[in-house]
Amino acid sequence: MRTLRNTGYCLVLISLGMTIFADPVEAKQPRLVPKLINSNSEPRGNKIFISEETQQVVRSSNQFAFDLYQQVRQQKGNLFFSPASISTALAMTYGGAEGLTEREMASVLHLSKHQNAHEGFSTLLSLLNSKGSHNGYSLCTANRLWGHKEFQLESDFLQLTRIKYRAELETLDFSEPEQARKAINEWVKQETQHKIVDLIGSGVLDPDTKIVLTNAIHFEGKWSSAFRKESTRKSPFHLTPANKVYVPTMQQQEKFWYTRNEDAEILSIPYQDQELSIVVILPINTDGLSTLEDKLTLGRFNEWMRQLQRDRPVNTRIPKFMMRSQFRLSDALKSLGMKSAFSNGADFSAMSQRQELKISNVIHQAFIEVDEKGTEAAAATAVINSYAPSGPGKQGKPVLTFHADHPFLFLIRDHRTGAVLFFGRVEQPEY
């Protein structure tokens, strides 16, 4: 056990996300167990095989998504983030943790020591870097490891991040923090198609910064059934039962996947190729968002997904919206139980045994735009370590109405794996 001083070099974790319409490396990896994923609960594209490790990672990442939402929901107004981006950046960092730090990170990320998490993330990243079976969408992720030019990292950790996360090491001179910041921000800008241009602000990096781990995710896709621009009208959106604004609202009547319960209406609108969709969760009551958030869990969400009825004719109205959110997630992660990683007693000895490291910042920024053609979204995360519809359905079904004219939640999911890629809340649409 090392004796840690009350100082430490810094590690910064940065995660990015964007949507458009649309332990060190183990000496021996366990055999992958292929499993066919194809369910009747939602519209799906091609059948694919994924490993048991990937299924476990998806369950872990989705549980983390709902845990984190309960933390960030306290932020007022619209919000948007990519749990897939954040969990990937944290998982890379987890690969360098030991002792209490490792155990706390595993608990927050819902990872088990018996689970081959890094293999699962590796396979998931391969699945998420795809263009759809008929190029109906583009989904890509990218990771990068930035190290101080004179700072030595353990070879096992570098092998882990390079092979499992495709995160190559690039050296920078953090004694010139402004130049280093610009270099990282330029990479982020390129990987998110110029949607996120200033992820790391001035003063975030300093000469004590030794490692920055970044993850970016970008999705661009068109609706399977596009909304006609000429049908978009300014319609009332009720901020409260007594207060409304008029916003550009898209509308169409089409067959979608729909269900309703005592708390909410849920509508799943697919993107082209039917492999991803946006799930809109609309409270029954105009002022019911907070109550819905109180009840929101992964278990309840999964049950709603199983209850979706396919090919229901739905008269749909959804506002156009665009939003950009940025988070400093250190306090949220500490509240979830990841405390030692931010302290002078942090143990990242599997990352470097030559210097004591701790996480100084976890920064996440995300962007989304939803209009008649589809959705554009991007997100990025950085962890900074410092010195210490499918085919036609039956005829004659009644036409349902789904009018998102008051605050609602939405998620973007990959049907093949069930992974929640993006998570957001619209309190007041802005476009």
Summary of the structure (lengths in Angstrom):
residues: 431
radius of gyration: 21.6
end to end distance: 54.4
largest distance: 73.0
contacts: 1663
relative contact order: 0.26
helix: 26%
strand: 38%
